[in-house]
Amino acid sequence: MKHPTKLSETLLPVILLVVAALVFISAWRLPVTATADLVGPKMYPGALAVLLAVLSGLLLMGAAPPHGDNEGIKLAGIVRRFVPLVLFSTLYVLALPLLGFMIATAALLMACFYLLGERRHWLNFLIASGCTLATYLLFATLLGIQLSAFPWS
């Protein structure tokens, strides 16, 4: 049996669809620049707007179950998970120039994994290191964006 839909469960996806449409229209209206960049300034916000529209549509159709009484959604869960993630992100921004991309990003990912409940430190280290290395190689080789990998480089 389908659960009764609350107004907030319908209103939020509609608002997000409107935001996605506004972002897409705003991105489409950006002027074309004569740069060597193949992607251009319209691509990233346009792609995010399409992704937001798709996810909002899924929410509107009821593809995501209601959160019910999930403790992670209530104030205690927000304080326990969201606030530390904001703190970790702030520390990451401050540590990035000092520690370099590889160390700061791996440390951020490991801290986030631990905060989200993963207690196998070796697995946290392997996943964080692998994702950081893959991201660095993507930026450095494919996108041509140079990042300071380590503080000594």
VMD Tcl script that draws the C-alpha trace (Angstrom):
set ca {
  {0.00 0.00 0.00}
  {1.32 3.41 -0.91}
  {1.93 5.78 1.98}
  {-0.08 8.98 2.21}
  {1.89 11.88 0.76}
  {2.47 14.87 2.99}
  {2.44 18.33 1.48}
  {6.15 18.78 2.29}
  {7.02 15.59 0.42}
  {5.38 17.02 -2.70}
  {6.32 20.67 -2.28}
  {10.08 20.13 -1.92}
  {10.54 18.27 -5.24}
  {8.44 20.90 -7.01}
  {10.60 23.69 -5.55}
  {13.75 21.79 -6.56}
  {12.40 21.38 -10.10}
  {11.81 25.14 -10.30}
  {15.36 25.78 -9.02}
  {16.75 23.32 -11.59}
  {14.86 25.09 -14.38}
  {16.10 28.51 -13.25}
  {19.71 27.29 -13.05}
  {19.48 25.68 -16.47}
  {18.00 28.81 -18.04}
  {20.63 31.00 -16.34}
  {23.43 28.71 -17.52}
  {22.02 28.66 -21.06}
  {22.00 32.47 -21.14}
  {25.71 32.74 -20.24}
  {27.71 34.33 -23.05}
  {29.85 32.11 -25.24}
  {33.50 32.79 -24.55}
  {36.21 32.43 -27.15}
  {38.49 30.14 -25.19}
  {40.25 26.93 -26.02}
  {38.16 25.16 -23.38}
  {35.94 22.55 -25.04}
  {33.56 22.31 -22.10}
  {32.84 26.01 -21.63}
  {31.15 27.81 -18.75}
  {27.67 26.44 -19.54}
  {28.44 22.76 -19.20}
  {28.90 22.31 -15.44}
  {25.89 24.31 -14.16}
  {23.74 22.88 -16.95}
  {24.69 19.31 -16.04}
  {23.99 19.99 -12.36}
  {20.60 21.47 -13.25}
  {19.69 18.38 -15.29}
  {20.82 16.08 -12.47}
  {18.80 18.09 -9.94}
  {15.75 17.93 -12.22}
  {16.06 14.14 -12.62}
  {16.45 13.55 -8.88}
  {13.60 15.94 -8.09}
  {11.41 14.12 -10.59}
  {12.22 10.81 -8.91}
  {11.29 12.30 -5.54}
  {8.07 13.67 -6.97}
  {7.14 10.27 -8.41}
  {7.75 8.65 -5.02}
  {10.85 6.68 -5.99}
  {12.47 7.47 -2.63}
  {10.78 6.03 0.45}
  {9.71 8.46 3.17}
  {12.23 8.89 5.95}
  {9.70 8.04 8.64}
  {11.26 8.03 12.07}
  {14.87 7.75 10.94}
  {17.09 9.13 13.70}
  {19.60 10.46 11.14}
  {17.00 12.94 9.87}
  {16.10 14.36 13.30}
  {18.02 17.13 15.10}
  {20.23 14.72 17.05}
  {21.32 12.99 13.83}
  {21.98 16.31 12.13}
  {24.13 17.52 14.99}
  {25.97 14.20 15.18}
  {26.69 13.90 11.43}
  {26.12 17.10 9.46}
  {27.80 19.62 11.74}
  {31.06 17.61 11.96}
  {31.04 17.22 8.16}
  {30.85 21.01 7.83}
  {33.72 21.32 10.32}
  {35.79 18.73 8.42}
  {35.15 20.57 5.16}
  {36.28 23.85 6.70}
  {39.43 22.23 8.05}
  {40.04 20.70 4.62}
  {39.92 24.12 2.93}
  {42.39 25.47 5.49}
  {44.70 22.41 5.30}
  {44.77 22.07 1.51}
  {47.44 24.73 0.86}
  {49.54 23.48 3.77}
  {49.35 19.71 3.26}
  {48.76 19.44 -0.47}
  {45.91 17.73 -2.28}
  {46.86 14.10 -1.65}
  {47.29 14.27 2.13}
  {44.44 16.70 2.86}
  {41.91 14.90 0.65}
  {42.80 11.43 1.95}
  {42.53 12.69 5.54}
  {39.14 14.31 4.82}
  {37.78 11.13 3.27}
  {39.06 8.96 6.12}
  {37.49 11.30 8.70}
  {34.17 11.27 6.82}
  {34.18 7.49 6.53}
  {34.83 7.18 10.26}
  {32.08 9.68 11.03}
  {29.63 7.71 8.89}
  {30.36 4.54 10.86}
  {33.13 2.64 9.07}
  {35.57 1.40 11.73}
  {37.94 -0.66 9.57}
  {40.78 1.84 9.37}
  {42.76 -0.12 6.79}
  {39.75 -0.13 4.47}
  {39.20 3.60 5.06}
  {42.84 4.23 4.18}
  {42.74 2.10 1.02}
  {39.55 3.63 -0.32}
  {40.52 7.20 0.60}
  {43.99 6.81 -0.94}
  {42.66 5.19 -4.10}
  {39.92 7.78 -4.62}
  {42.35 10.62 -3.94}
  {44.92 9.25 -6.37}
  {42.28 8.67 -9.07}
  {40.93 12.20 -8.61}
  {44.41 13.69 -8.74}
  {45.25 11.80 -11.92}
  {41.95 12.88 -13.47}
  {42.66 16.54 -12.72}
  {46.36 16.44 -13.61}
  {46.27 14.34 -16.78}
  {42.83 14.49 -18.38}
  {41.72 17.97 -17.34}
  {45.17 19.56 -17.28}
  {44.59 21.26 -13.91}
  {47.76 21.31 -11.84}
  {47.32 20.69 -8.14}
  {50.00 20.68 -5.49}
  {50.01 16.97 -4.68}
  {52.20 17.21 -1.57}
  {53.49 20.11 0.52}
  {57.00 19.61 -0.86}
  {55.95 19.54 -4.52}
}
mol new
graphics top color blue
foreach p $ca { graphics top sphere $p radius 0.5 }
foreach p [lrange $ca 0 end-1] q [lrange $ca 1 end] { graphics top cylinder $p $q radius 0.2 }
display resetview
